[in-house]
Amino acid sequence: MLQGADGGVAGGLFPPTLPVWAAAERSAAGRAWLAGLPELVEELRQRWSLRLGPPFPGGSCSWVAPARGPQGRPVVLKVRRPHPEAAGEAEALRCWAGRGAVRLHRCDRERYALLIERCEPGDALGSADRLRTEERLLVGAGILRELWIAPPPEPAGLERLGAVTGEWADLAQERAARLRPAFDPGLVAHGVRLLRELPASATREVVLHGDFHPGNVLAARRRDWLAIDAKPMVGDPGYDPWPLLEQLDDPFAHADPVRVLTERFALLADALDEDVRRLQAWAVARRVESALWMLEHGDSAGALETLGRVRVLAGLAGL
């Protein structure tokens, strides 16, 4: 029997309203994972002596729930759907060893399960309205600098950024040729080129978070803020900052988006000691890939809007 945080039988641990349910049900492998999830969670609960609470409502790739360990320590049990992006999270957390990110307590690599530090109160950086956007950008930059200090593992236990973005470039190129989008083919071709060229021209390589947006930075007690939910790779640090800048608020919604983007890129580049044009070039590359993904999944309006924003970014970068 699954035990809840109060020691009784847990109820509502696997509600079908969780985003991971809808995502997993799209494939036979996902449905098989869902069918075995309750038994897997019970096995982990017993092995790690956990009292589980109801799962967190977000996340489309993992089942994640607060728990308490044998001495009442607050932790989080995270069971991920097997996929390439999930494979390196434990390795990255070991590299970071609690510097800028949550600590790893236990790991079952074969079952894609982690027991990690719980962030309390757990509010996301994106919702920290007591701080100005620029202050939150600097909080994020400070965390990235800490994450980037860790030496990449040897032998390489993480994906290489260039291999990942090379696959994205191939896919974007194929989608553009097949779907023949009604937007600037030269801009698409330039984004595809950047996906291939930027990793190769990096002057240094670090352990990247890989998904560094404001929802993945949480308020904590051990440190003011800690990163969670990494999709780690090894490669050019210029890859990481764009989602933070783009998602704290929508810079394109301001009356003068060029000014706002220019100021925020400059602030981040200075705080991270990175080249501002390189950060902007990565933004172009990543948004071109996103636009082709949207087009493939039937969101033509979103793809067109995104490519309009890419033009602005490309102008900033002098591309």
Backbone as numpy.savetxt, mean C-alpha at the origin, in Angstrom:
# Nx Ny Nz CAx CAy CAz Cx Cy Cz
-14.06 -24.63 18.55 -14.89 -23.45 18.55 -14.02 -22.20 18.55
-14.36 -21.22 17.73 -13.65 -19.95 17.76 -14.03 -19.16 19.00
-13.01 -18.65 19.70 -13.24 -17.92 20.93 -13.11 -16.42 20.69
-14.06 -15.67 21.24 -14.02 -14.22 21.13 -13.14 -13.60 22.19
-13.06 -12.24 22.15 -12.22 -11.53 23.10 -12.70 -11.70 24.53
-13.99 -12.03 24.73 -14.53 -12.23 26.07 -14.42 -13.67 26.54
-13.78 -14.51 25.72 -13.60 -15.91 26.08 -14.72 -16.81 25.62
-15.83 -16.21 25.12 -16.94 -17.03 24.63 -16.79 -17.31 23.16
-17.80 -17.99 22.59 -17.77 -18.30 21.17 -17.91 -17.02 20.38
-17.01 -16.75 19.46 -17.02 -15.50 18.70 -18.15 -15.51 17.70
-18.83 -14.40 17.60 -19.88 -14.24 16.60 -19.48 -13.17 15.61
-19.87 -13.35 14.37 -19.61 -12.33 13.36 -18.17 -12.19 12.95
-17.37 -13.24 13.09 -15.97 -13.15 12.67 -15.81 -13.18 11.16
-16.78 -13.70 10.45 -16.64 -13.86 9.00 -17.88 -13.33 8.26
-18.24 -12.08 8.49 -19.42 -11.54 7.80 -19.17 -11.40 6.31
-20.14 -11.77 5.47 -19.96 -11.67 4.02 -19.91 -10.24 3.50
-20.14 -9.26 4.39 -20.06 -7.85 3.99 -18.62 -7.34 3.94
-17.66 -8.11 4.45 -16.26 -7.67 4.40 -15.81 -7.52 2.95
-15.06 -6.47 2.62 -14.57 -6.30 1.24 -13.78 -7.49 0.72
-13.05 -8.17 1.61 -12.25 -9.31 1.16 -13.15 -10.42 0.62
-14.40 -10.50 1.11 -15.32 -11.52 0.62 -15.63 -11.29 -0.86
-16.05 -10.06 -1.18 -16.41 -9.76 -2.56 -15.22 -9.95 -3.50
-14.02 -9.56 -3.04 -12.83 -9.70 -3.88 -12.47 -11.16 -4.10
-12.54 -11.97 -3.03 -12.13 -13.37 -3.14 -13.12 -14.19 -3.95
-14.39 -13.85 -3.90 -15.40 -14.65 -4.59 -15.33 -14.54 -6.11
-14.48 -13.66 -6.62 -14.38 -13.51 -8.08 -13.60 -14.63 -8.75
-12.91 -15.45 -7.97 -12.10 -16.52 -8.57 -12.30 -17.82 -7.80
-12.02 -18.93 -8.48 -12.13 -20.24 -7.83 -11.14 -20.36 -6.68
-9.92 -19.84 -6.89 -8.91 -19.89 -5.82 -9.35 -19.07 -4.62
-9.96 -17.91 -4.89 -10.44 -17.08 -3.80 -11.56 -17.73 -3.03
-12.47 -18.37 -3.74 -13.58 -19.06 -3.06 -13.07 -20.22 -2.21
-12.06 -20.91 -2.70 -11.49 -22.01 -1.92 -10.82 -21.47 -0.65
-10.16 -20.33 -0.76 -9.52 -19.70 0.41 -10.58 -19.31 1.43
-11.68 -18.72 0.97 -12.76 -18.33 1.87 -13.33 -19.54 2.60
-13.51 -20.65 1.89 -14.08 -21.85 2.50 -13.21 -22.38 3.63
-11.89 -22.23 3.49 -10.99 -22.74 4.51 -10.61 -21.73 5.57
-11.07 -20.48 5.42 -10.64 -19.42 6.34 -11.05 -19.67 7.79
-12.30 -20.04 8.10 -12.64 -20.25 9.52 -11.76 -21.30 10.20
-11.50 -22.40 9.51 -10.65 -23.44 10.10 -9.23 -22.92 10.30
-8.72 -22.14 9.34 -7.37 -21.60 9.44 -7.27 -20.63 10.61
-8.25 -19.74 10.75 -8.23 -18.78 11.85 -8.28 -19.51 13.18
-9.10 -20.55 13.28 -9.17 -21.31 14.54 -7.83 -21.99 14.85
-7.17 -22.52 13.84 -5.86 -23.14 14.05 -4.86 -22.11 14.60
-4.86 -20.92 13.99 -3.93 -19.87 14.43 -4.29 -19.37 15.82
-5.58 -19.26 16.10 -6.02 -18.80 17.42 -5.51 -19.73 18.52
-5.63 -21.02 18.26 -5.18 -21.97 19.27 -3.66 -21.97 19.39
-2.98 -21.98 18.27 -1.52 -22.06 18.29 -0.90 -20.84 18.97
-1.47 -19.64 18.72 -0.90 -18.41 19.26 -1.65 -17.92 20.50
-2.56 -18.73 21.01 -3.28 -18.43 22.26 -3.92 -17.05 22.24
-4.81 -16.85 21.29 -5.42 -15.54 21.05 -6.87 -15.50 21.50
-7.30 -14.33 21.93 -8.72 -14.01 22.08 -9.06 -12.98 21.01
-9.94 -13.35 20.12 -10.21 -12.54 18.93 -11.40 -11.62 19.12
-11.29 -10.44 18.50 -12.41 -9.52 18.40 -12.96 -9.54 16.99
-14.05 -8.81 16.74 -14.63 -8.75 15.39 -13.62 -8.18 14.40
-13.62 -8.65 13.17 -12.63 -8.20 12.18 -12.80 -6.73 11.84
-11.70 -6.10 11.44 -11.76 -4.73 10.94 -12.54 -4.73 9.63
-13.30 -3.66 9.35 -14.19 -3.69 8.18 -13.51 -3.46 6.84
-12.30 -2.91 6.81 -11.67 -2.58 5.53 -10.77 -3.67 5.01
-10.23 -3.45 3.80 -9.26 -4.36 3.23 -9.87 -5.39 2.31
-9.39 -5.45 1.08 -9.92 -6.40 0.10 -9.01 -7.59 -0.13
-7.86 -7.61 0.53 -6.90 -8.70 0.30 -6.66 -9.55 1.53
-7.18 -9.14 2.69 -6.86 -9.85 3.93 -8.06 -9.85 4.87
-8.09 -10.88 5.72 -8.97 -10.90 6.89 -8.12 -10.45 8.06
-8.54 -9.38 8.75 -7.72 -8.75 9.78 -8.59 -8.48 11.00
-8.13 -8.91 12.18 -8.92 -8.73 13.39 -8.03 -8.38 14.57
-8.54 -7.54 15.48 -7.82 -7.29 16.73 -7.88 -8.52 17.62
-6.87 -8.67 18.44 -6.82 -9.82 19.34 -6.00 -9.47 20.56
-6.03 -10.37 21.54 -5.15 -10.26 22.71 -4.41 -11.57 22.88
-3.11 -11.43 23.19 -2.29 -12.60 23.39 -2.40 -13.15 24.80
-1.56 -14.13 25.15 -1.65 -14.81 26.44 -1.54 -13.87 27.64
-0.72 -12.83 27.55 -0.58 -11.88 28.65 -1.46 -10.64 28.46
-2.43 -10.74 27.58 -3.32 -9.62 27.34 -2.76 -8.57 26.42
-1.63 -8.84 25.76 -1.03 -7.86 24.87 -1.93 -7.63 23.66
-2.23 -6.37 23.33 -3.05 -6.10 22.15 -2.26 -6.34 20.87
-2.80 -7.16 20.00 -2.14 -7.52 18.74 -3.19 -7.51 17.63
-2.74 -7.80 16.44 -3.61 -7.92 15.27 -3.27 -9.21 14.55
-4.28 -10.01 14.26 -4.11 -11.21 13.43 -4.50 -10.86 12.01
-3.60 -11.10 11.09 -3.81 -10.78 9.69 -3.60 -12.05 8.86
-4.64 -12.47 8.16 -4.57 -13.64 7.29 -4.84 -13.16 5.87
-3.86 -13.29 5.01 -3.93 -12.71 3.67 -4.28 -13.76 2.63
-5.03 -13.32 1.62 -5.22 -14.19 0.46 -3.87 -14.37 -0.22
-3.49 -15.60 -0.55 -2.20 -15.79 -1.21 -2.13 -15.04 -2.54
-1.19 -14.13 -2.65 -0.94 -13.41 -3.88 0.46 -12.81 -3.79
1.10 -12.50 -4.93 2.50 -12.06 -4.90 2.77 -10.85 -4.02
1.85 -9.87 -4.00 2.08 -8.66 -3.21 2.17 -8.95 -1.72
1.52 -10.03 -1.28 1.49 -10.35 0.16 2.72 -11.10 0.62
3.48 -11.66 -0.30 4.53 -12.60 0.07 5.66 -11.96 0.87
5.95 -10.68 0.64 7.12 -10.08 1.27 6.86 -9.27 2.52
5.60 -9.18 2.97 5.30 -8.29 4.09 6.07 -8.65 5.35
6.10 -9.94 5.70 6.82 -10.35 6.92 8.31 -10.03 6.80
8.88 -10.25 5.63 10.31 -9.97 5.42 10.61 -8.49 5.63
9.75 -7.62 5.10 9.95 -6.18 5.27 9.81 -5.78 6.73
8.82 -6.32 7.42 8.64 -5.97 8.83 9.85 -6.41 9.66
10.44 -7.54 9.29 11.66 -7.96 9.99 12.79 -6.97 9.72
12.91 -6.52 8.48 13.95 -5.55 8.14 13.78 -4.25 8.93
12.54 -3.79 9.03 12.28 -2.51 9.71 12.36 -2.63 11.22
12.07 -3.80 11.76 12.23 -4.07 13.21 11.58 -3.00 14.07
10.39 -2.55 13.68 9.66 -1.58 14.48 10.02 -0.14 14.23
10.99 0.14 13.37 11.38 1.51 13.05 10.49 2.05 11.93
9.49 2.82 12.29 8.60 3.41 11.31 7.41 2.54 10.95
7.42 1.28 11.34 6.34 0.36 10.99 5.99 -0.50 12.21
4.83 -1.15 12.14 4.44 -2.04 13.24 5.42 -3.20 13.36
5.53 -3.72 14.58 6.41 -4.86 14.82 5.73 -6.17 14.43
6.53 -7.09 13.96 6.07 -8.44 13.66 6.32 -9.32 14.88
5.26 -9.97 15.39 5.40 -10.87 16.54 5.53 -12.33 16.09
4.67 -12.77 15.19 4.68 -14.16 14.71 4.38 -14.16 13.22
4.78 -15.22 12.56 4.52 -15.34 11.12 4.38 -16.81 10.75
3.38 -17.12 9.92 3.26 -18.43 9.30 3.30 -18.19 7.79
4.48 -18.35 7.22 4.69 -18.00 5.82 3.81 -18.81 4.89
3.67 -20.11 5.16 2.90 -20.98 4.27 1.43 -20.60 4.24
0.92 -20.11 5.37 -0.50 -19.77 5.46 -0.75 -18.27 5.28
0.29 -17.53 4.94 0.17 -16.09 4.72 -0.47 -15.41 5.94
-0.03 -15.79 7.14 -0.60 -15.26 8.37 0.46 -14.51 9.17
0.05 -13.38 9.73 0.93 -12.55 10.54 0.24 -12.22 11.85
1.03 -12.14 12.92 0.59 -11.57 14.17 1.45 -10.34 14.40
0.81 -9.17 14.43 1.56 -7.92 14.43 1.09 -7.00 15.56
1.91 -6.00 15.82 1.60 -4.96 16.79 0.29 -4.25 16.43
-0.53 -3.98 17.46 -1.75 -3.22 17.22 -1.50 -1.73 17.46
-1.95 -0.91 16.53 -1.85 0.54 16.68 -3.08 1.04 17.42
-2.85 1.70 18.53 -3.94 2.31 19.29 -3.60 3.76 19.57
-4.48 4.70 19.32 -5.90 4.53 18.98 -6.17 4.08 17.55
-5.20 4.14 16.65 -5.38 3.58 15.31 -5.99 4.50 14.29
-6.13 5.78 14.59 -6.66 6.72 13.61 -5.67 6.87 12.45
-6.21 6.98 11.24 -5.36 7.08 10.05 -4.85 8.51 9.87
-3.66 8.63 9.31 -3.08 9.95 9.04 -3.99 10.78 8.15
-4.69 10.11 7.24 -5.58 10.83 6.34 -6.73 11.52 7.03
-7.10 11.07 8.22 -8.22 11.67 8.95 -7.76 12.56 10.10
-6.47 12.82 10.20 -5.93 13.64 11.29 -6.12 15.13 10.96
-7.38 15.59 11.04 -7.70 16.94 10.62 -7.10 18.01 11.52
-6.63 17.62 12.71 -5.98 18.61 13.60 -4.66 19.10 13.01
-4.13 18.36 12.05 -2.88 18.73 11.38 -3.16 19.27 9.99
-2.43 20.30 9.61 -2.55 20.80 8.24 -2.00 19.76 7.27
-2.42 19.85 6.02 -1.97 18.88 5.02 -0.45 18.85 4.94
0.17 20.01 4.99 1.63 20.06 4.90 2.28 19.36 6.10
1.67 19.49 7.28 2.21 18.80 8.45 2.10 17.29 8.29
0.99 16.84 7.74 0.81 15.40 7.53 1.77 14.87 6.47
2.04 15.69 5.46 3.05 15.29 4.47 4.40 15.07 5.14
4.75 15.96 6.06 6.04 15.83 6.74 6.06 14.63 7.68
4.91 14.31 8.31 4.83 13.09 9.12 5.12 11.88 8.24
4.46 11.81 7.08 4.68 10.69 6.17 6.11 10.62 5.69
6.69 11.78 5.37 8.08 11.80 4.91 9.02 11.27 5.98
8.76 11.63 7.25 9.62 11.14 8.32 9.56 9.62 8.45
8.38 9.06 8.26 8.25 7.60 8.32 8.97 6.95 7.15
8.79 7.50 5.96 9.48 6.93 4.80 11.00 6.95 5.00
11.53 8.03 5.52 12.99 8.09 5.73 13.44 6.97 6.66
12.65 6.68 7.69 13.00 5.58 8.59 12.94 4.23 7.89
11.88 4.02 7.12 11.75 2.74 6.41 12.89 2.54 5.43
13.31 3.60 4.79 14.34 3.49 3.76 15.74 3.25 4.33
15.92 3.46 5.64 17.24 3.24 6.25 17.61 1.76 6.27
16.59 0.90 6.44 16.86 -0.54 6.57 17.54 -1.08 5.32
18.64 -1.81 5.46 19.29 -2.40 4.28 18.41 -3.49 3.68
18.35 -3.56 2.34 17.58 -4.64 1.70 18.10 -6.00 2.13
17.21 -6.98 2.30 17.64 -8.31 2.76 18.49 -9.01 1.73
19.44 -9.79 2.22 20.29 -10.61 1.36 20.24 -12.05 1.85
20.09 -13.06 0.97 19.76 -12.86 -0.43 18.40 -12.21 -0.59
18.17 -11.64 -1.74 16.96 -10.85 -1.96 15.71 -11.67 -1.64
14.96 -11.21 -0.63 13.73 -11.89 -0.26 12.51 -11.12 -0.67
12.70 -10.04 -1.40 11.59 -9.18 -1.83 11.62 -9.00 -3.34
10.46 -8.69 -3.90 10.39 -8.43 -5.33 11.21 -7.20 -5.69
11.70 -7.18 -6.92 12.43 -6.02 -7.43 11.45 -5.07 -8.10
11.56 -3.80 -7.78 10.67 -2.80 -8.35 10.69 -2.83 -9.87
11.87 -2.94 -10.46 11.98 -2.93 -11.91 11.26 -4.09 -12.57
11.28 -5.25 -11.91 10.56 -6.40 -12.46 9.05 -6.17 -12.41
8.57 -5.59 -11.31 7.14 -5.33 -11.16 6.67 -4.28 -12.16
7.37 -3.15 -12.23 6.92 -2.07 -13.13 7.15 -2.45 -14.60
8.12 -3.34 -14.85 8.28 -3.84 -16.21 7.06 -4.63 -16.65
6.51 -5.44 -15.74 5.27 -6.17 -16.04 4.11 -5.20 -16.25
4.05 -4.16 -15.41 3.00 -3.16 -15.58 3.11 -2.47 -16.94
4.34 -2.17 -17.34 4.55 -1.51 -18.62 4.08 -2.39 -19.77
4.41 -3.67 -19.73 3.96 -4.60 -20.76 2.44 -4.64 -20.82
1.81 -4.71 -19.65 0.35 -4.80 -19.59 -0.30 -3.51 -20.07
0.23 -2.37 -19.65 -0.32 -1.09 -20.10 -0.19 -0.94 -21.61
0.95 -1.34 -22.14 1.17 -1.26 -23.58 0.19 -2.15 -24.34
-0.02 -3.36 -23.83 -0.96 -4.27 -24.48 -2.39 -3.73 -24.42
-2.76 -3.17 -23.27 -4.11 -2.62 -23.13 -4.32 -1.42 -24.05
-3.32 -0.58 -24.15 -3.44 0.59 -25.03 -3.62 0.16 -26.48
-2.87 -0.86 -26.91 -2.99 -1.33 -28.29 -4.33 -2.00 -28.55
-4.84 -2.73 -27.55 -6.09 -3.47 -27.74 -7.32 -2.58 -27.59
-7.29 -1.69 -26.62 -8.48 -0.88 -26.32 -8.53 0.42 -27.10
-7.40 0.83 -27.65 -7.30 2.06 -28.44 -8.03 3.22 -27.76
-7.51 3.65 -26.62 -8.20 4.70 -25.86 -8.23 6.03 -26.60
-9.25 6.81 -26.29 -9.42 8.11 -26.95 -8.66 9.19 -26.18
-7.40 8.93 -25.88 -6.57 9.97 -25.29 -5.16 9.86 -25.84
-4.36 10.84 -25.55 -3.05 11.08 -26.14 -2.16 9.83 -26.11
-1.92 9.20 -27.25 -1.07 8.00 -27.25 0.37 8.31 -26.88
0.81 9.53 -27.19 2.18 9.91 -26.83 2.37 9.96 -25.32
1.36 10.44 -24.61 1.43 10.51 -23.16 1.46 9.11 -22.55
0.64 8.22 -23.10 0.64 6.82 -22.64 2.00 6.19 -22.89
2.54 6.39 -24.08 3.83 5.80 -24.41 4.93 6.33 -23.49
4.83 7.61 -23.13 5.85 8.17 -22.25 5.75 7.56 -20.86
4.52 7.39 -20.35 4.35 6.75 -19.05 4.88 5.33 -19.05
4.61 4.59 -20.12 5.11 3.22 -20.23 6.64 3.21 -20.23
7.23 4.16 -20.94 8.70 4.26 -20.97 9.26 4.52 -19.58
8.60 5.41 -18.84 9.08 5.72 -17.49 9.00 4.51 -16.56
7.96 3.71 -16.71 7.85 2.50 -15.89 9.04 1.58 -16.10
9.59 1.58 -17.29 10.77 0.74 -17.58 12.08 1.43 -17.17
12.16 2.74 -17.40 13.44 3.43 -17.28 13.76 3.92 -15.87
12.75 4.34 -15.11 13.03 4.92 -13.81 13.72 3.95 -12.85
13.27 2.69 -12.75 13.98 1.78 -11.84 15.44 1.58 -12.22
15.71 1.54 -13.51 17.07 1.27 -13.97 18.01 2.45 -13.72
17.46 3.66 -13.63 18.30 4.84 -13.47 18.43 5.29 -12.02
17.91 4.52 -11.08 17.97 4.90 -9.67 19.42 4.91 -9.18
19.74 5.88 -8.35 21.10 5.98 -7.79 21.26 5.18 -6.51
20.15 4.75 -5.91 20.20 3.88 -4.73 18.93 3.05 -4.67
18.97 1.98 -3.89 17.82 1.11 -3.72 17.55 0.92 -2.24
16.26 0.88 -1.89 15.85 0.76 -0.50 14.73 -0.27 -0.41
14.35 -0.61 0.83 13.15 -1.42 1.03 11.95 -0.48 0.97
11.16 -0.59 -0.08 10.01 0.27 -0.30 8.80 -0.25 0.47
7.97 0.68 0.93 6.69 0.27 1.52 5.80 -0.30 0.43
5.71 0.38 -0.70 4.98 -0.12 -1.85 3.53 0.30 -1.94
2.94 0.75 -0.82 1.53 1.18 -0.83 1.35 2.26 0.23
2.17 3.30 0.14 2.27 4.30 1.20 1.25 5.41 1.01
-0.01 5.09 1.34 -1.05 6.12 1.29 -1.48 6.47 2.71
-2.25 7.55 2.91 -2.56 8.03 4.26 -3.35 7.05 5.11
-4.07 6.12 4.51 -4.79 5.13 5.28 -3.91 4.04 5.86
-2.66 3.96 5.38 -1.72 2.95 5.87 -0.71 3.52 6.85
-1.02 4.68 7.43 -0.21 5.27 8.50 -1.16 5.54 9.66
-0.94 4.87 10.79 -1.89 4.90 11.90 -1.27 5.49 13.16
-2.11 6.19 13.94 -1.69 6.70 15.25 -1.47 5.54 16.21
-0.37 5.61 16.97 -0.01 4.52 17.87 0.48 5.07 19.19
0.76 4.16 20.14 1.26 4.56 21.46 2.77 4.50 21.53
3.36 3.43 20.99 4.82 3.30 21.03 5.50 4.43 20.28
4.93 4.77 19.15 5.35 5.93 18.35 4.11 6.70 17.97
4.24 7.98 17.66 3.06 8.76 17.27 2.36 8.14 16.07
3.16 7.68 15.10 2.60 7.14 13.86 3.42 5.94 13.42
2.74 4.92 12.87 3.41 3.74 12.36 2.77 3.30 11.05
3.59 2.79 10.14 3.09 2.30 8.86 2.60 0.86 9.00
1.56 0.55 8.23 1.01 -0.81 8.19 0.86 -1.24 6.73
0.50 -2.50 6.54 0.00 -3.03 5.27 0.92 -2.76 4.08
2.19 -3.07 4.25 3.16 -2.86 3.18 2.96 -3.86 2.04
3.27 -3.41 0.83 3.39 -4.28 -0.34 4.85 -4.13 -0.81
5.80 -4.64 -0.05 7.20 -4.22 -0.18 7.89 -4.73 -1.43
8.84 -3.90 -1.86 9.74 -4.23 -2.96 11.09 -3.60 -2.63
12.09 -3.92 -3.43 13.39 -3.27 -3.33 13.60 -2.44 -4.58
13.90 -1.15 -4.39 14.11 -0.32 -5.57 14.21 1.16 -5.24
13.96 1.98 -6.24 14.11 3.43 -6.21 13.17 4.05 -5.17
13.70 4.80 -4.19 12.82 5.42 -3.20 11.82 6.41 -3.79
12.12 6.96 -4.96 11.20 7.90 -5.58 9.84 7.32 -5.91
9.73 6.00 -5.88 8.46 5.34 -6.18 7.42 5.57 -5.08
7.85 5.62 -3.82 6.92 5.53 -2.68 6.03 6.76 -2.42
6.49 8.01 -2.60 5.75 9.14 -2.01 4.45 9.55 -2.70
4.24 9.25 -3.98 3.12 9.84 -4.69 1.75 9.57 -4.07
1.39 8.34 -3.65 0.05 8.16 -3.07 -0.19 9.01 -1.83
0.85 9.26 -1.03 0.71 10.12 0.14 0.32 11.53 -0.31
1.04 12.07 -1.27 0.77 13.43 -1.74 -0.62 13.52 -2.38
-0.98 12.54 -3.15 -2.23 12.58 -3.91 -3.46 12.39 -3.03
-3.34 11.59 -1.96 -4.54 11.15 -1.25 -4.78 11.83 0.10
-3.85 12.66 0.59 -4.14 13.40 1.82 -5.32 14.34 1.61
-5.31 15.03 0.52 -6.52 15.63 -0.03 -6.28 15.68 -1.53
-7.29 16.02 -2.30 -7.14 15.99 -3.75 -6.51 17.29 -4.22
-5.21 17.26 -4.57 -4.57 18.52 -4.99 -5.19 19.11 -6.25
-5.82 18.26 -7.07 -6.42 18.76 -8.31 -7.76 19.44 -8.06
-8.30 19.32 -6.83 -9.57 19.98 -6.50 -9.37 21.42 -6.05
-8.12 21.84 -5.87 -7.85 23.22 -5.46 -8.02 24.17 -6.64
-8.22 25.44 -6.32 -8.41 26.45 -7.38 -7.19 26.54 -8.29
-6.01 26.35 -7.72 -4.77 26.40 -8.51 -3.98 25.12 -8.25
-4.35 24.02 -8.91 -3.69 22.74 -8.62 -2.20 22.74 -8.95
-1.80 23.49 -9.96 -0.37 23.52 -10.31 0.44 24.09 -9.16
-0.04 25.17 -8.56 0.68 25.76 -7.43 0.73 24.77 -6.25
-0.42 24.15 -5.94 -0.48 23.22 -4.81 0.45 22.03 -5.04
0.41 21.47 -6.22 1.28 20.34 -6.53 2.75 20.74 -6.47
3.07 21.89 -7.03 4.46 22.36 -7.03 4.98 22.51 -5.60
4.17 23.13 -4.73 4.59 23.35 -3.35 4.74 22.03 -2.60
3.82 21.11 -2.82 3.86 19.86 -2.06 4.97 18.94 -2.56
5.20 18.89 -3.86 6.34 18.11 -4.35 7.65 18.67 -3.80
7.76 20.00 -3.77 8.99 20.62 -3.26 9.17 20.31 -1.78
8.09 20.35 -1.00 8.16 20.04 0.42 8.62 18.60 0.64
8.02 17.66 -0.10 8.40 16.26 0.05 9.84 16.01 -0.41
10.20 16.58 -1.54 11.56 16.37 -2.06 12.60 16.86 -1.07
12.34 18.01 -0.45 13.28 18.54 0.52 13.34 17.67 1.77
12.16 17.23 2.27 12.12 16.41 3.48 12.75 15.04 3.27
12.67 14.52 2.04 13.18 13.19 1.74 14.57 13.21 1.12
15.06 14.41 0.82 16.35 14.55 0.13 16.34 13.78 -1.19
15.25 13.95 -1.94 15.08 13.32 -3.24 14.92 14.39 -4.32
15.20 14.03 -5.56 15.06 14.96 -6.68 13.58 15.17 -7.00
13.13 16.42 -7.02 11.71 16.70 -7.21 11.21 16.22 -8.57
12.03 16.35 -9.61 11.59 15.91 -10.93 11.42 14.39 -10.98
12.21 13.70 -10.21 12.09 12.24 -10.19 10.78 11.83 -9.49
10.44 12.50 -8.41 9.16 12.22 -7.75 8.00 12.49 -8.70
8.09 13.57 -9.47 7.03 13.90 -10.42 6.97 12.90 -11.57
8.12 12.44 -12.03 8.14 11.45 -13.10 7.50 10.14 -12.65
7.75 9.74 -11.40 7.11 8.53 -10.88 5.60 8.71 -10.79
5.15 9.91 -10.45 3.71 10.17 -10.41 3.10 9.99 -11.79
3.77 10.49 -12.83 3.30 10.31 -14.21 3.22 8.83 -14.54
4.28 8.09 -14.27 4.33 6.66 -14.62 3.21 5.89 -13.92
3.03 6.15 -12.64 2.04 5.40 -11.88 0.62 5.73 -12.30
0.35 6.99 -12.63 -1.00 7.37 -13.03 -1.34 6.90 -14.44
-0.36 6.83 -15.32 -0.62 6.24 -16.64 -1.02 4.78 -16.49
-0.29 4.05 -15.67 -0.65 2.64 -15.43 -2.06 2.55 -14.86
-2.40 3.43 -13.92 -3.74 3.42 -13.31 -4.82 3.70 -14.35
-4.55 4.64 -15.27 -5.55 4.99 -16.29 -5.85 3.79 -17.19
-4.82 3.05 -17.57 -5.05 1.88 -18.42 -5.77 0.77 -17.65
-5.50 0.66 -16.34 -6.22 -0.31 -15.51 -7.71 0.06 -15.46
-8.01 1.34 -15.25 -9.40 1.79 -15.22 -10.10 1.49 -16.53
-9.42 1.75 -17.63 -10.02 1.50 -18.94 -10.32 0.03 -19.13
-9.40 -0.83 -18.72 -9.60 -2.27 -18.82 -10.81 -2.73 -18.02
-11.08 -2.05 -16.89 -12.17 -2.45 -16.01 -13.43 -1.62 -16.21
-13.54 -0.97 -17.37 -14.79 -0.33 -17.76 -15.01 1.07 -17.25
-14.01 1.68 -16.62 -14.16 3.04 -16.09 -13.53 4.04 -17.05
-14.19 4.27 -18.18 -13.64 5.17 -19.20 -13.56 6.61 -18.69
-14.57 7.04 -17.94 -14.58 8.41 -17.42 -13.42 8.62 -16.45
-13.19 7.64 -15.57 -12.07 7.74 -14.64 -10.73 7.75 -15.34
-10.61 6.95 -16.40 -9.37 6.91 -17.17 -9.09 8.25 -17.84
-10.11 8.85 -18.41 -9.95 10.15 -19.07 -9.56 11.24 -18.06
-10.23 11.22 -16.91 -9.90 12.21 -15.87 -8.45 12.03 -15.41
-8.05 10.78 -15.22 -6.69 10.50 -14.77 -5.66 10.97 -15.78
-5.91 10.74 -17.06 -4.95 11.19 -18.08 -4.89 12.71 -18.16
-6.00 13.38 -17.88 -5.96 14.83 -17.80 -5.03 15.29 -16.69
-5.07 14.58 -15.57 -4.18 14.91 -14.45 -2.72 14.58 -14.80
-2.53 13.52 -15.56 -1.17 13.16 -15.96 -0.55 14.28 -16.78
-1.34 14.93 -17.62 -0.81 16.06 -18.40 -0.28 17.15 -17.50
-0.99 17.44 -16.43 -0.54 18.45 -15.49 0.78 18.00 -14.83
0.83 16.77 -14.40 2.04 16.24 -13.76 3.22 16.23 -14.72
2.95 15.84 -15.96 4.03 15.81 -16.96 4.56 17.23 -17.21
3.68 18.22 -17.22 4.13 19.59 -17.37 5.01 20.03 -16.22
4.64 19.67 -15.00 5.47 20.00 -13.84 6.85 19.39 -13.97
6.89 18.16 -14.41 8.16 17.42 -14.50 8.98 17.81 -15.72
8.41 18.64 -16.59 9.13 19.04 -17.81 9.27 17.91 -18.81
8.29 16.99 -18.83 8.37 15.82 -19.71 7.69 16.11 -21.03
